[in-house]
């Protein structure tokens, strides 16, 4: 009888420890458990509470994660479409790869869709656009001068970071990141035009949304000046 009672206590303790994880999985649905692919985290650098999503549509993410996602891991072959309102409504963003901090989309995701995509058979070729003149661009900064673009020293949004409002930026304005920009994040409705020479000259590359690896399009450590503007 003592042995049986001891086993009962051990089993009860195990279930007590597993209960939060089982409850969280139940909220997200069976697909998230059986076909786990994408991981959402409530804190930067893949820490805090996490949700595991499979290939499916999530009209709501559950109270433990909705509006609290700060970092994301999306494995190769999958893409995550995140929305800032339930039922796949509102503004959206496509996320791939590991993102240690969402920055612009921090604590915004309320619904999501996970899809499988084909793996690339070969690295994409660099896309080089012909140079074109850029005249003065009318700038209407957001209320309070809120940054709308983030530049990063390393790929996948790592290393030093600077935040920019709409405007024109020469090499001296980039706080030492001229020819050292490897990834970019831009808010919805804005475009970043990168130039490989100072004073907005040379070749130009436009970035909308986010580019986790400028190397994939031949622009790693290449931008010297840039323009942030509304689309």
N, C-alpha and C positions, 0 to 999 in steps of 0.2 A: 504493500500500500504506500509506503514511503517513496519507493522508486516511482510509482505511478504519479503521485502528487508532485514530485520534483519535475517529472517530464511535463506535467500540465503547466507548471509555473514557467518553465523554459519556453514552451510553445506560446504561452500568453505574452511573454516579453518579446519574442520574435515578431508576433503579429502586431504588437504595439509599435515596434520600430518600423515595420513595413507599411502601416496604415496610411501615413501621409503620402507616400509614393503611389500606393494603389489608388487612393482617392484622386490624386492629381491625374493619373493615367485615365481614370474613369471619366473625368471632366473633359479631357481632350478627345476621348473616343478610342475604340479598339485599334483603329488603323495606326495611331501614333505608337502603340506598343508593338504590334506585330510586324510593322514595316518601318522601323525607325531609320530616319535618314538625316533630318535637319534638327539642330539643337538651338534653342533660344535661351538666353541667360538674362537675369535681371540686373547683373552688375558687369562692369567692364572686364575685359580680358578673360571672358568665359568663366565667370565665377557667379556665386549667388544661386538662387533657385533656377532650375532649368526645366524646359519642356521639350519633349522629343516628338517631332512631327514626321509622319510618313507621307507618302505621295497621296494627297487628298486635298479637299477644300475645308477650311476651318472658318465658318461664319463668325464664331466667337472662340477666343482662346482660353476662356475660363478666368475667374477672378484672381488666381495666383500669378498670372503672367500678362493679362491684358493691360496695355498702357504702361508696362514696366520693362519692356525688352530694351537692353542696352548693348548686348553683343550677340553675334550670330555665327554659327558654323554651318556652312552648306557644303557637303562633299561633292567631289567631282562627279559630273553627270546629272546634277540636280540644280534647279533654280527655285528661288523663293520669291513670290510676289507678295509684298506686304502692303496693307491698307490701313489708313488712319481712322477708319470707321468700321463698324460691324457689317457683316454680310458683303464683304468685298466692295465697299463703297468708299467714296472720298478720294483723296490723293493716294497714289501708289508708287512703289519703287521696286525694281528688280534687284535681288541680291544674290550673289554667287561667291563662293570661297569663304575664307575666314575673315570676319570683320570684328576686331577686338573692341571697337567703340563706334556706335552708329552716328554720333554727333548730331547731325541734322534730324535724324529720325529717332533720337533717344526718347524712350518712354512714349512713343506715338502709336506703335503697332497694336491694332485691335482685332484684325482678322487677317487671314493669310491663305495662300494656295501654294502647294508644293508640287512641282512637275519634274518629271525626268526628261533630260535633254540628251541628245546624242553627243558622245565624246568626240572631240576634234581629232581627225586623223593626222593632221600636221599643224604646226604653229601658224597662226594667221600672218599674212604678209603685211609689212608696214604700209600704211596708207598715207601717201604724201600728197597734200593739196598744193596747187600753185599759189604763189604769193598774190595778195590783193591788197590794195590800199584800204586803210581804215581811217575814216574821218572822225571828227568829234562825235561822241555818242552822248545823247541826252541821258542824264543819270537822275533817277528819282530814288534816293535811298529809302529803304523800309523805315517804318516808324521806329525811332530810337536808334537808327543806324545799326540794326541787327545784321550780323554777318550772314551772307548767303552762299559763300564758297569757302572751302577749306582745302589747303594745299599741304601735302605731306612729303617729308624727306625720303621715306622708304615706301616700298610697295605694300599694298594691303593696309594703307592708312597707319603706318608706323613712323617712328622717329619724330623729329621736330615738326610742328604744325603751325601754320599761320591762318587766321580767319580774315576774310575780305568782304567788304561791302561793294556794291556796284561802283565801277570806276575804271580808270586806266592806271596800270602799274608798270613802271620801268624797273630796271635791274636794281637800282638803289632802294626801291620801295619794297622789295621782296625779303628783306631782313635776312640776307645771306643765303636764300634758297634759289637764287638765279643759277641755272644749270644744275640744280640738285632736286628738282621736283620729280617724284616717282609715282604718285597717286593723287587723285583729285576727287572731291565730292562737291556737287552743286545742288542747290535747292531747286525744287520743281519750278519751272517758269524762267530759269536763268541759264545762260550759256557762258562758258569760259573759252576765250580765244587765246591760244598759246602761240607765241612767236619765238623763233630761234635766234633773233637778233634784238638788240636794244632799240628803243624808240619805235616798236611795233613794225619791224622790218623782217625781211627774209621769208621763210616758209611759215605757214599758219596751220594750226590744228584746233578744231572745235570740240569741246567736251560738254555733253549734257548728262545730267544724272550723276553717275559716278564711274570712275575708271580706276580699278584697283591696281592695274599694272600698265602704266604708260609704255613700258617696254614692249608690250604686245603690239603696239601700233607705231613703234619706232620713235617714241618721244620721251624715253627715260633720260633724265638729267640733261634735257635739251632746251627747255623753255627759259628765255632770258627776260622777256617782257610779256604782259598779258592784259586782256580786257575782260571785265566782268560786266555783263549787260543782260537786260531782259530779252527773252526770245521774241 
